[in-house]
Amino acid sequence: MSRKSSGRKAKIDWQVTGLSELTDALRKLGVDLRKVLPDAVFEGALVIERIARRNAPGPHVYAVSEKRKGDRVAAAVGPDRKHWDYAFAEFGARPHVIRPKRKSGKRAVAFGAGDSQVVRGEVHHPGVPERPFLRPAIDEHSDEAVQAMGKVLLRAIAKATR
């Protein structure tokens, strides 16, 4: 289980609520939340990762541990930095015109097409239909993710109460 740093610009946030009572109870049992919560949240994120990867446009979907703030622990699931274009599958894109960047001084847009390269003054992109893979993974499998988190917490409780 590796944890990678996040660099996503397009992501979907998902929160488990009602944890203050749980964290209070875990503290009373002697569970070290600083060690247990990141592992529990990451296990839940791995469930979402597995489901999202099945429906993603490619295999480059990962669970990532993110910042901690007090008892709040976050994880993100989504494409790695190189596959930022997965956001177009998740959210879609309207038809649009792609023009050369003026800052670069280029007068044409170049892109690969099979084994050759196409160069044009501008490109009329037809858009991309929405084919979400992250949101359905969360909507349909959040209970499984919470159960995975619960298993980690139960092991910590068993260890603390021995």
N, C-alpha and C positions, 0 to 999 in steps of 0.2 A: 504494500500500500504506500504509494508515494504521494506526497503533497506538492503541488506545483504552485508557483505564484500566479495570481490572476492578473490579466491585462485586458479583460473584456470591456468593450464599450457597450455592447448590446447584451443584456442579460435579463432574466426574469427572477425577481425576488420572491422567495417563499419563506414564510415564517410559521413556526409552531408557537401557538399562544398558550397562556396559562401555565407557564413554566416557573413562575415565582414560587408557587406553593410546592412544586416538585423540588426545586433547588433548596428551599428551606428544609423540607423533609430529608433530603439527601445529606445536607450539612449536619442535621441532628444525628444521623446514623454514622457520621464520621467519614463520609465519602469526600475525597479531594476533588472538588469540581474543576479545578484548573487542569487536572490531568484527564478527567473522565469526559467532560462535555465536548472538547474538540474531537475526541475519538467517536463519541456517539453521533454528533452532527455529521461527521465525515462518513460514517457508515450509512446514515440516511441518504446522504448525497450520492453515495455509490449505487444505491438502488435506483435513483432517478437517472444517474449516468447510464446504467445498463439498459434501461428502457428507452431513453432518448437516443442512444447510439443506434439502436435497431432501426429507428425511423428517420435518422438524420441523413443528409445528402452524402455523407461519407463517415468514416470511422473516427474522425478526429474530435470526439466529444469527451471531455474529462471533468471529473469532480476535483475541486480545488478548495483547500482550506483558506479562509480569508481572515481578516482582522478580528481580534478579540477586544471587547470593551467590557471590563468587569466580568459579570457572569454571562454576558451576551457573546455567543460564538456564531460565526457565519461561515457558510460554505457556498460555493457557486458551482453550477454545472453548465457547461457550454463548450463551444469550440475553442481550440487553442488560437493564439494570435495569428498564425499563418492562415487560418481558415475563417477569417472575419466575414467572408461572403456567405457563411451559413445563416447569418442574420437575414439575408434575403429570402431564404427558404422559410424561416420562422415567421417573418413579418410581411413578406412580399415586397414588391416595388412597383410603382406606377411607371407607365411609359415615360421616357425622358431622353433628352439629347445629351450626349457626352461630347464635350469640346476640349481641345487642348488647353493645358494650363498655361496661362499667360506668363506666370512667373518663370517657367522653365524656358521660355523663348521658342518652344516648339510650335510648329504651324500645323501639325497633324497628330492624329491619334493612331497608335500602332497597337495591334493585338494579334495573338496567335489564332490561326484557323487551320486545324489539322497540322500538317507538316510545314505549312507556309505562314508568312506573316502578311497581314493586311494593313495598309496605311490609308487613312482617309482624313479629310479635313474635319469632319464631325461624324458621329455615329448616332443614329436614331434607335435607341434601345427599346424593344417592345414591352419591357416590364417583366416581372416575374410573379406568378401566382403564389399566394400564401400557401405553404405546406408545413404547418407547425409540427415540431417534434419535441420541443421542450415543454410547452404548456400542456399538451395531452399527457406527457409522462408524469407531470406533477398532479394534474387533475385526476387522473385515473389510478395513480399508484402511491399517493401520499400516505395512505394507511400502511402500506408495506414499508415505506421509509420510516415512519414513526415506530413501527414494530422493530425494525432493525436497530433504531436508536435505543428502544426499550431493552433489547437484549444486552447491549453494552452496559446500560445502567444497572440491569439486574445482576450482571457479573460483578460490577463494582460494589453493589449492595452486599452480595454474598461474601465478597472478599473483606469488606469493612466490618461485617458482623460475625466473623469467625472467632 
